[in-house]
Every structure is written in structure tokens, then in C-alpha cells.
Amino acid sequence: MVEFSPFSSFAREVFAKQLDAHPPQQQHRHWAQICSGNPTNKIRGCDRYGCGYFGADRHSHKGKHVGVDVICADGATVYAPFSGQLSGPIRFFHNGNAIDDGVQIRGSGNCFFLTSLPPPSLPGYCVKLVCIHPIRYHGQIHRGQQLGRMLPMQKVFPGIISHIHVENCDHSDPTQQLTPVVPPFPQQGSHWATVCSGNPTNEIRGCDRYGCGYYGAPRRNGKGKHTGVDVICSDGATVYAPFSGQLSGPIKFFHNGNAIDDGVQISGSGFCVKLLCIHPIRYNGRISKGQILGKMLPMQRVFPGITSHIHVENCDHSDPTSNLEKGKWQ
């Protein structure tokens, strides 16, 4: 039997080939695609059953969501987010309903390292994937390998956004691992993209009987000033991210739960903005410049006859007009 020194070139070559064949999940700070049809591991937004982001309210505001819900169509193929050891089944509902199944994957840190080479001290992952039926409940699985299929969630919760519940074993937030690898907030120039479909130049609302849309316009009977600008947008129109960044929310402007009391914040390289009176697809995770952010809410229900618009407000309350106007040249 040939012994290999940890420093021999031959051992390193074998080691590299072994890694190529069976890459340990710890090589990848970001997890692989979990569900077919959702290459970016998009997280469920909000529906009448609740919201899918980490920390969302549960149990009538008496609890918090300790995982995230990755959008997945009923019957879709499910893949392993990283390499590791399977164990299960995981019963989330404990009632035997049509989606009461799942499995745990635990990454061991040195599953696929040659024993003659010193394993690196890398942290492992442990995650539970619920509302899926795995091919098997035990044994090893590799990152990206088929894990099973999505169960029929619509049978149990009609009208919900079907999803896989992804929960770290230590109840920490898995959102960052689910986000695909992209360069950090590439802006591709300082000009903001079109914010609303149908308004390619980011035209700002003029004046109507409810007030004016420009920055600094009078508010509260002349006792306040408008700290943002109102970008014209028809009710129900598609809304896009003006720049690349990290989402956070929800943002409640009216604090009364009316039909337009929703929004989200985007923090990117050099920019931070709140977009209000829209319903975003999700409240957390990364988004790219020009990517669909959500839809315009029904402003006419709340303010009949107003020029429907998205309220765009810089986080530092500075004037965003110049950034929005530059969109006219794209």
C-alpha cells in the first residue's frame, strides 16, 4: 500500500479529483437550487395563510417562523442543497396529512476527504426540508442530486403559494445560504432602471386634489414636506428594482392595514431606498437591477381620482429625483 504525504503533488492531484467528483457541501457558501422551476431559491411572499420569510408572524402573532418557505410547485423535483447525510422522516404536522413528510440533511465537514490528507476545519450545515417526499430517508446525498418531489400542498391549503419549508436545525436564518452566488450588488452604472411598467422614464406625479408628487411638496396642510417623490404607476402594474441590492421589509407607511399599506426597502452599493404602495414578491434576499420586484397596489380604492403612484423615498430623506430622471436616458 502506497502512503501519500499530505504535501505530495500526487496526493494533491488525487485529492483534487476526489473533490471534483464528490464536492463537500462546505466548499459552497451558497446552497444549490432546491426546487425545479425556481433556480434562485425564491422565497414565498405573503398570501392569506401568512408570509414565507424568516421571522414572519405565526400562531396569531404568538410565534415566529423559524424557517423560510422556498417556492415550489406541487409535484416538482426537489434537489439537495448541499452534500451530507440523510435522516428522517420528519413529521411537521404530526397528523398524516398529504404534506406531512420531509427529511433532514446534515453535512459532516469531511465526508469526502481522503483520510491521508488533513481535513479542513469547516463548519457543517444541518437543515430540515419539509413538505416533500424524499426518495430515501437515509444514506449520503450529493449537492444538486435529486432528493425527492414536492407534495400536493394545494390539497391541504388551497390557494397558498406552494413551497418547501426549509429550517436550519439550530433555528438560525438560512436566507443567505439560499441566495445564489452573484457579484455584490452590481449596479451597471449609476442610472436607476425603470421602476414601473408603462412609465419608462420614471415620470413623477404632478399635482391633483390630494397634493403634488415632487420632492419637498407641502404635506399636512403646509406643516410638513414630502420626503420622497411619487413615480406614476397604474394600479396592478409590474414594479421593477431600480438598482441591485438587499431587500428588507415589509414597510408600512400608513400603519392602518389599508389596501396600499405595503412596501419594501432596497439597500445596495451607494443607494438605500423605500418603495411604498407596492406588494413585493418577497421581503428578503437579493434582487438585481431591473428584476421584477412586485406589483402596484390598488391606490384608487383608497384615494379615488388620485394619480396612482409609487412613493420612492431615500433612506436618508435626500432627494432621489436626479437618480430617477437619469432613467430617461436608458
C-alpha positions, 0 to 999 in steps of 0.5 A: 500500500502506497502512503501519500504525504499530505504535501505530495503533488500526487496526493494533491492531484488525487485529492483534487479529483476526489473533490471534483467528483464528490464536492463537500457541501462546505466548499459552497457558501451558497446552497444549490437550487432546491426546487425545479422551476425556481433556480434562485431559491425564491422565497414565498411572499405573503398570501392569506395563510401568512408570509414565507420569510424568516421571522414572519408572524405565526400562531396569531402573532404568538410565534415566529417562523423559524424557517423560510418557505422556498417556492415550489410547485406541487409535484416538482423535483426537489434537489439537495442543497448541499452534500451530507447525510440523510435522516428522517422522516420528519413529521411537521404536522404530526397528523398524516396529512398529504404534506406531512413528510420531509427529511433532514440533511446534515453535512459532516465537514469531511465526508469526502476527504481522503483520510491521508490528507488533513481535513479542513476545519469547516463548519457543517450545515444541518437543515430540515426540508419539509413538505416533500417526499424524499426518495430515501430517508437515509444514506449520503446525498450529493449537492444538486442530486435529486432528493425527492418531489414536492407534495400536493400542498394545494390539497391541504391549503388551497390557494397558498403559494406552494413551497418547501419549508426549509429550517436550519436545525439550530433555528438560525436564518438560512436566507443567505445560504439560499441566495445564489452566488452573484457579484455584490450588488452590481449596479451597471452604472449609476442610472436607476432602471425603470421602476414601473411598467408603462412609465419608462422614464420614471415620470413623477406625479404632478399635482391633483386634489390630494397634493403634488408628487415632487420632492419637498411638496407641502404635506399636512396642510403646509406643516410638513414636506414630502420626503420622497417623490411619487413615480406614476404607476397604474394600479396592478402594474409590474414594479421593477428594482431600480438598482441591485441590492438587499431587500428588507421589509415589509414597510408600512407607511400608513400603519392602518392595514389599508389596501396600499399599506405595503412596501419594501426597502432596497439597500445596495452599493451607494443607494438605500431606498423605500418603495411604498404602495407596492406588494413585493414578491418577497421581503428578503434576499437579493434582487438585481437591477431591473428584476421584477420586484412586485406589483402596484397596489390598488391606490384608487380604492383608497384615494379615488381620482388620485394619480396612482403612484409609487412613493420612492423615498431615500433612506436618508430623506435626500432627494432621489429625483436626479437618480430617477430622471437619469432613467430617461436616458436608458 
